[in-house]
Amino acid sequence: MPRRDFTRRTKLAELAALFLRLGFTAFGGPAAHIAIMEDEVVRQRQWLSSERFLDLLGAATLIPGPSSTELAIFIGYEQAGALGLVLGGVCFILPAALMVTVLAWAYVRFGALPQVAGLLYGIKPVVIAVVVQALLSLAPKAIKKSYWLGALGVAACVASALDVDALVVLIGAGVICIAQRRLRQPRGAAGFVLFGGLGGAGATVAAPVGMLALFLSFLKIGTVVFGSGYVLLAFLRADLVDRLHWLTEQQLIDAVAIGQVTPGPVFTTATFIGYLLGGGWGALLATVGIFLPGFLLVAISRPLVARVRRSQLASAFLDGVNVAALALMAVVTEQLARSALVDVPTIFLTLVSTGTLMTCKVNTTWLIASGALIGAVLKAIR
């Protein structure tokens, strides 16, 4: 066997082994995923320099989709070309998708049992706390001590609360920031923004959900979601709860809770919802639909990473998108809290969980497990 082929196969095998392991063990959300990847590929394996890692992270943040998953795809592309691109992403996504599918089956089969209801009763308030903690942590970084960006965030909150489409809020905030930057620096370098959109078919609650409609709906969401994985909640609620009426508020918060219990991308919430709407095929199509744009956008944007990093207008657009993304997170958190905080124990659990996350370096997995245990005990006592 030629040495070149042997080296390539070795790289692919190492890549697959690394991201399969991370897919089974990477709890804690996107920020934790990124820190783990930096330790693995920069410090331990020295596949990338710190500078190149930061370039790829910046590009993953700029394009739509789950940033930590797209970072895994970027790393795979850097390490082993097109096959590495596919392998890095698939190996990181697959373990979580399989676990969520099993949990979705159990939810459909046993969801009405008191034991399961008790687990979800305790998990949901902790999920709200996790999102609140993320908001409190990310907001200062997004606003960057700028009254202008703070005001834009408030305006985005108001627009979202008035049911303005989430995509309009995100893109509008980005465009406003570009305009503001150009007014301050009229001769700044020209920039560009990677953006795409696909229309999805729909169905009413009275009709069965078609597989094509399901796939296109999640393909559209995967193409246009900027920011943290939690921003996904705003899009899911707007499309699947409000517009298409495929889900109830209760099912959405349950899907988010299940997504939090498992390691890997938050976007595997789509796998859970797909199973609820269409069984095994629905889970597969929803998963492929929501993650496919990330693979395509990484392949397209990788040659442009250096230009994006230098572009002042792309940076301004990203500032606006980040602030608007946090605004969407805040509004959807308030809406979901209505379904999760139903009595004194759930409110108390959310407050304690938020305080714990803000003051201690506790893994969210253990906190969610504690919430599940408390919920089960409370339900059993009742």
C-alpha positions in Angstrom: 0.0 0.0 0.0 1.4 3.4 -1.0 2.5 5.5 2.0 0.2 8.4 1.0 -2.9 6.1 1.1 -1.8 4.6 4.4 -1.3 8.1 5.9 -4.7 9.2 4.6 -6.5 6.2 6.1 -4.7 6.7 9.4 -5.9 10.3 9.4 -9.5 9.3 8.7 -9.4 6.6 11.3 -8.0 9.0 14.0 -10.6 11.6 13.0 -13.5 9.1 13.2 -12.3 7.8 16.6 -11.9 11.3 18.0 -15.3 12.7 17.0 -17.1 9.5 17.8 -15.7 9.7 21.3 -16.6 13.4 21.6 -20.1 12.6 20.3 -20.6 10.2 23.2 -18.9 12.3 25.9 -19.1 16.0 25.0 -21.7 17.3 27.4 -22.1 21.0 28.3 -23.2 22.7 25.1 -21.3 24.5 22.3 -18.9 26.4 24.5 -17.8 23.2 26.2 -17.6 21.4 22.8 -15.3 24.1 21.4 -13.0 24.0 24.4 -12.7 20.2 24.2 -11.9 20.4 20.5 -9.2 23.0 21.0 -7.6 20.8 23.6 -7.7 17.7 21.4 -6.7 19.1 18.0 -4.4 22.0 19.0 -2.7 21.0 22.3 -2.7 17.2 22.2 -2.6 16.2 18.6 -1.2 19.5 17.1 -3.4 19.1 14.0 -3.9 22.9 13.9 -2.2 26.0 15.1 -4.0 28.2 17.6 -4.3 30.9 14.9 -5.9 28.5 12.4 -8.2 27.1 15.0 -9.4 30.6 15.8 -9.9 31.3 12.1 -12.1 28.2 11.7 -14.0 29.1 14.9 -14.7 32.6 13.5 -16.0 31.2 10.3 -18.2 28.6 12.1 -19.7 31.5 14.1 -20.4 33.6 11.1 -22.3 31.0 9.0 -25.7 29.7 9.9 -26.0 26.5 11.8 -24.7 24.9 15.0 -21.2 26.5 15.6 -19.6 23.6 17.5 -20.8 21.0 14.9 -19.6 23.2 12.0 -16.2 23.5 13.8 -16.0 19.7 13.9 -16.8 19.7 10.1 -14.1 22.4 9.5 -11.5 20.4 11.5 -12.4 17.2 9.5 -11.9 19.2 6.2 -8.6 20.5 7.3 -7.3 17.2 8.5 -8.5 14.9 5.6 -10.2 16.8 2.9 -13.7 16.2 1.6 -14.0 12.7 3.3 -12.8 14.2 6.5 -15.4 16.9 6.2 -18.2 14.3 6.1 -16.6 12.0 8.7 -15.9 14.7 11.3 -19.5 16.0 11.2 -21.2 12.6 11.0 -19.2 11.0 13.8 -19.9 14.0 16.1 -23.6 14.0 15.3 -24.4 10.3 15.1 -24.1 9.3 18.7 -26.4 12.1 20.0 -28.9 11.4 17.2 -29.1 7.7 18.1 -29.5 8.5 21.8 -32.2 11.0 21.1 -34.0 8.6 18.8 -34.1 6.0 21.6 -35.4 8.6 24.1 -38.0 9.7 21.6 -39.2 6.1 21.2 -39.4 5.8 25.0 -41.2 9.2 25.2 -43.8 8.1 22.7 -44.2 4.7 24.2 -44.1 5.6 27.9 -44.6 9.4 28.1 -47.8 9.2 29.9 -46.4 7.1 32.8 -46.0 9.0 36.1 -42.3 8.1 36.3 -41.5 9.7 33.0 -43.7 12.7 33.7 -41.9 13.2 36.9 -38.5 13.2 35.2 -39.6 15.8 32.7 -41.3 17.8 35.4 -37.9 18.3 37.1 -35.8 18.6 33.9 -37.8 21.4 32.3 -37.1 24.1 35.0 -33.4 23.2 34.8 -33.5 23.7 31.0 -34.9 27.2 31.6 -32.0 27.9 34.0 -29.4 26.7 31.5 -30.8 29.0 28.9 -30.9 31.9 31.4 -27.3 31.3 32.4 -26.3 31.3 28.8 -28.0 34.6 28.2 -26.4 36.2 31.3 -23.0 34.9 30.2 -23.2 35.8 26.5 -25.0 39.2 26.7 -22.0 41.3 27.9 -19.8 39.8 25.2 -22.4 40.5 22.5 -23.0 44.1 23.6 -19.3 44.8 24.1 -20.1 47.7 26.5 -21.8 49.5 23.6 -25.0 51.4 24.3 -25.8 51.2 20.6 -25.7 47.4 20.5 -27.7 47.3 23.8 -30.4 49.4 22.3 -30.5 47.2 19.2 -30.9 44.2 21.4 -33.9 45.8 23.2 -35.4 46.7 19.8 -34.9 43.1 18.6 -36.7 41.8 21.8 -39.7 44.1 21.1 -39.8 43.0 17.5 -39.7 39.4 18.4 -42.4 39.8 21.1 -44.6 41.4 18.5 -44.2 38.2 16.4 -41.9 39.6 13.7 -40.4 36.7 11.9 -37.2 35.5 13.6 -35.2 35.5 10.4 -36.3 39.1 9.7 -35.1 40.1 13.1 -31.7 38.5 12.7 -31.0 39.8 9.2 -32.4 43.2 9.9 -30.2 43.6 13.0 -27.2 42.6 10.9 -28.0 45.1 8.1 -28.6 47.9 10.6 -25.1 47.3 12.1 -23.6 47.3 8.6 -25.3 50.6 7.9 -24.1 52.1 11.3 -20.5 50.9 10.6 -20.5 52.4 7.1 -21.8 55.8 8.5 -18.9 55.8 11.0 -16.3 54.5 8.4 -17.6 55.4 5.0 -14.4 54.2 3.3 -14.2 50.9 5.1 -13.3 47.7 3.2 -16.2 46.0 1.4 -17.4 42.8 3.0 -19.7 40.0 2.3 -22.2 37.8 4.2 -22.9 34.1 3.5 -26.6 33.6 3.6 -29.1 31.3 2.1 -32.8 30.3 2.4 -35.0 27.6 1.3 -38.8 27.5 1.5 -40.4 24.6 3.3 -43.8 23.0 2.7 -46.3 22.7 5.5 -49.3 20.8 6.8 -52.1 21.5 9.2 -52.7 19.8 12.5 -55.7 17.9 10.9 -53.6 16.3 8.2 -50.7 13.8 8.6 -47.2 15.4 8.3 -45.7 14.5 5.0 -42.1 13.3 4.9 -41.1 15.9 2.2 -42.7 18.7 4.1 -40.9 17.6 7.3 -37.5 17.4 5.5 -37.9 20.8 3.8 -39.0 22.5 7.1 -35.9 21.4 8.9 -33.7 22.1 5.9 -35.0 25.7 5.9 -34.4 26.0 9.6 -30.9 24.6 9.3 -30.1 27.0 6.5 -31.1 30.2 8.3 -30.5 29.7 12.1 -27.7 32.0 13.3 -26.2 32.2 16.7 -26.3 29.7 19.6 -28.1 26.4 19.4 -30.7 27.9 21.8 -31.8 30.3 19.0 -33.1 27.1 17.3 -36.0 27.2 19.9 -37.3 30.5 18.4 -37.4 29.0 14.9 -39.0 25.8 16.0 -41.7 27.6 17.9 -42.4 30.0 15.1 -42.6 27.3 12.4 -43.8 24.1 14.1 -45.9 25.5 16.9 -47.4 28.8 15.6 -47.4 28.4 11.8 -47.8 24.7 11.1 -49.3 23.6 14.4 -47.4 20.3 14.2 -46.3 20.6 17.9 -47.7 21.9 21.1 -45.8 24.2 23.5 -45.6 21.2 25.8 -44.0 18.9 23.2 -41.5 21.6 22.3 -40.3 22.1 25.8 -40.1 18.3 26.2 -38.0 18.1 23.0 -35.6 20.7 24.3 -35.3 18.9 27.6 -34.5 15.6 25.9 -31.9 17.4 23.8 -30.3 18.7 26.9 -30.0 15.3 28.5 -27.8 13.9 25.7 -24.3 14.9 24.7 -23.4 16.4 21.3 -25.2 19.1 19.3 -28.3 20.9 20.7 -29.7 20.6 17.1 -30.5 16.9 17.7 -33.6 18.3 19.2 -34.7 18.0 15.6 -34.2 14.3 15.7 -36.6 14.0 18.7 -39.2 16.2 16.9 -38.8 14.2 13.7 -39.5 11.0 15.5 -42.7 12.5 17.2 -44.0 13.6 13.8 -42.9 10.7 11.6 -41.3 7.8 13.5 -37.9 6.5 12.5 -38.0 8.0 9.0 -39.1 11.3 10.4 -36.1 11.3 12.8 -33.7 10.5 10.0 -35.1 13.2 7.6 -35.3 15.9 10.3 -31.7 15.2 11.3 -30.4 15.2 7.8 -32.4 18.3 6.9 -31.2 20.4 9.8 -27.5 19.4 9.6 -27.0 19.2 5.8 -26.7 23.0 5.3 -23.8 23.1 7.7 -21.8 20.6 5.7 -22.5 22.6 2.5 -21.7 26.0 4.0 -18.4 24.7 5.5 -17.4 23.4 2.1 -18.2 26.7 0.4 -16.9 29.0 3.1 -13.6 27.4 3.9 -11.6 29.1 1.1 -13.1 32.4 2.3 -12.1 32.2 5.9 -9.2 34.6 5.7 -11.3 37.2 3.9 -14.2 36.9 6.4 -11.7 37.5 9.2 -10.4 40.7 7.6 -13.8 42.1 6.5 -15.1 45.0 8.6 -18.6 44.7 7.2 -18.8 41.0 7.9 -17.7 41.7 11.4 -20.4 44.4 11.8 -23.1 42.0 10.4 -22.1 39.4 12.9 -22.3 41.9 15.8 -25.9 42.6 14.9 -26.8 39.0 14.4 -25.3 38.0 17.8 -27.3 40.7 19.6 -30.5 39.8 17.8 -29.9 36.1 18.5 -29.7 36.8 22.2 -32.9 38.8 22.0 -34.7 35.9 20.4 -33.3 33.6 23.1 -34.7 35.9 25.8 -38.2 36.1 24.3 -38.5 32.3 23.6 -37.2 31.6 27.1 -40.0 33.7 28.6 -42.5 31.9 26.4 -41.2 28.4 27.3 -41.0 29.3 31.0 -44.8 29.5 31.0 -45.0 25.8 30.2 -42.1 24.8 32.6 -42.7 26.9 35.7 -46.1 25.7 36.8 -45.9 25.8 40.6 -43.6 26.8 43.5 -41.3 23.8 43.3 -40.5 24.3 39.6 -39.9 28.0 40.2 -37.6 27.3 43.1 -35.7 24.6 41.1 -35.1 27.2 38.3 -33.8 29.8 40.7 -31.5 27.3 42.5 -30.2 25.9 39.2 -29.5 29.4 37.8 -27.6 30.4 40.9 -25.6 27.1 40.8 -24.7 27.6 37.2 -23.6 31.2 37.8 -21.5 30.5 40.9 -20.1 27.0 40.4 -18.4 25.2 37.5 -20.9 22.4 37.4 -21.6 20.3 34.3 -25.1 20.9 33.1 -25.6 17.1 32.7 -25.3 16.6 36.4 -27.6 19.5 37.1 -30.2 18.1 34.7 -29.9 14.6 36.2 -30.5 16.2 39.7 -33.6 17.9 38.3 -34.9 14.7 36.9 -34.3 12.9 40.3 -36.0 15.7 42.2 -38.9 15.7 39.8 -39.4 12.0 40.0 -39.3 12.1 43.9 -41.9 15.0 44.0 -44.2 13.2 41.6 -43.9 10.0 43.6 -44.7 11.8 46.9 -47.8 13.4 45.3 
